[in-house]
Structures are given as C-alpha cells and as structure tokens.
Amino acid sequence: MSGPAGFVWDPRLAAHVYREDHPLKPWRLRGVHDTLERLGAFANPRARLLAPRDATRAEIERIHDPAYVDTIVRASAEPDRDYSAWGLSAHGDTPPFAGMHEASLLTTGASLVAMDDVLAGRARVAFNGSGGLHHAMRRRASGFCIYNDPAIVCGLLADRGMKVAYVDIDAHHGDGVQAAFYETDQVLTISLHETGRALFPGTGFADERGTGAGAGYSVNVALPPYTDDAAYVRAFDAVVPALVQRFHPDVLVTQQGIDPHFTDPLTHLLLSTRAREHVVGWFASTPYPWVAMGGGGYDLDAVRRSWSMEYLLMLGAPVPDELHDQDPPVASGRQRAAIDTEADAAVREALAAAFR
Ligand SMILES: [Zn+2]
C-alpha cells in the first residue's frame, strides 16, 4: 500500500561521536540523505522531510527508570567519571560522551516525530535512520544504545490502546524491546537475528517466548552464522507474514538495522540488498500504518545503499541498480545444506513457541 512516506532528517542527528574508534558512526546517515537527494527522492510528491524534536523526560521514562535518566544526564555533563554500574564504560561498547543525553533525546524524538506523523495520517510510513537503539534496558545502557527509542514508541502506542507488531531485522537480537513487553500481549515482538551462540547479546532463543499474558508474544528466530539471502527469505516468509496477520496489529513498528549485510564487519550473516528488498517490500505491501527505524550497520557503504533503497521502497519509487549489491554471496553444496537445516529448525522452533 503506498502513500506519503516521511524521512526524518536534521544534520544534528548525524553529528555526535561515540568515540573516534567506535564502530557506530552517526555520520553514516549523511550518505543516506545525500544519496536520496541526488536520486531525486525528496522531489517525489509522496516524500515528506520531517524535522526531529527532543523527546520529553516523560516519554523517556515510559521505558527507562528515572535514576537511569539522571545518570545519563550526569554522564553527559561529566563523561570522565565511572558509570560502569549503568552499562557505560570508556573503552567498552557504550562509552559515556559529552552531550550524550542531548544527542539521545534528539534521536529518540526523531522516532517520535515519525510516530506522530503516521498516527496523524499525514504519512503511511515514516523512517528515522538514527533510531532503532534496541539494546538499551530499563536501567542499563547496552550495545551502543542509550535510550531505547523503539521500545518507547511501542510503549506509547500501546498506551493509546493500540496493538503493535514490532519486527526487528537487525543482525542482533532485539533484547531491550523484548524485555520491555515480555509480559503483555499488546506488543508482539518478532526478532530475526544471528543466534546468540555466536553473537552479542547472547539471547534471542525460541524459548524466550514471553510470560503471563505475554506468553507466545515474544518470537525469536535464531539464525545460524552465514545465513544468506535464500535461507533468510525463506525464514522471514515462513514466520513474519503469518504471525503479523494472525496478530492483526493497529501499527507496524520495524527496526531495520543493516548489520546482517554480508560486508558488515561485526556479524556473520550474509544478506544482500536483494533479501532486504524482499523483506522491506513486504512491510511496504501491508495495510498497516508503519513506523520504521534504523539500527546497526557498520559497513558505511552498505548502510548508504540499503537504507536509500529501503526509503525508495517506502515511497513506492523504483530502485536504481546502483543501490544493489552486484555479487551477493550464495552458499552451495554442503554449506548450503547445513545453513538450510539450521535455519529451518529455527523457524520450526519459533513457530511452535508463538501464540495461536
Ligand atoms: Zn545490530
């Protein structure tokens, strides 16, 4: 279903630096914006460029403990002190840095602007590439994530009485979002990721299925390392459309980390732009209002091409060949059989654990 498609943009979303040698480089978004501009995407009559706003304290506290927010405010002003009890460490994954609170308010607010535009019916979908920070926990920073904007969006939508389907296609398990909604059936979380046996954060197995009213509403597809396009597309098609349609959400929220890409330096999945075109094309084909976010992505050219393509799909615009991978890897022989066997098992386990 096509309609207006929002793209949240402000150069300030791409200006903060975690640490000089840190793999998450917010400036990667400039390449996405500039590519789309060069391709004329923003001249499309369905395109809407949206300016971000700061998230409010109340919005952040929908998911995060006030004491944690106070800590981030302090770390933002005095980054050289010790905040290791809260998941921050100077040489670790999530370093404290000057201005981190303010930068995080803006990246979170950018997701909220996307949500607002979709809720108001001004856009059918809106994309915030600076969001999707799915590892942050209620009282702990984790995995490059400070405030969990996808969980905040899902929580605020649930507070309005809406049923939310959250689909996370980052290479890493969407653990923070899963944790936030583990006991409710109002938010269905589905995460397709590289198995926690091989990759951070080490969780996301099929038996993590939710508890109480939420039993069956946390769905995990733990894929083997080296999963390629063919195996991934088969897994996605077997799980996501059926469960999302069975759930019948009011809103679709997606986390579109592009670190499953075969050139990504941090993961072992082997996806190309072709699999992503299939998956994001399915999101675009659904009838649901849709709030879309970025996420991981550490090969900056893969980020640039993939998210540019994904926004064009949201617009219903043609995808130029220059955005696609020219030589995606294809497993064959014994490796092909091993990947397929493991991926199919992950699908069976995920479906068996899911709500009926
Ligand atoms: Zn990731």
Residues whose N, C-alpha, C, O or C-beta is under 5 A from the ligand:
A	BS01	ZN	D170 A171 H172 G257 D259 G296
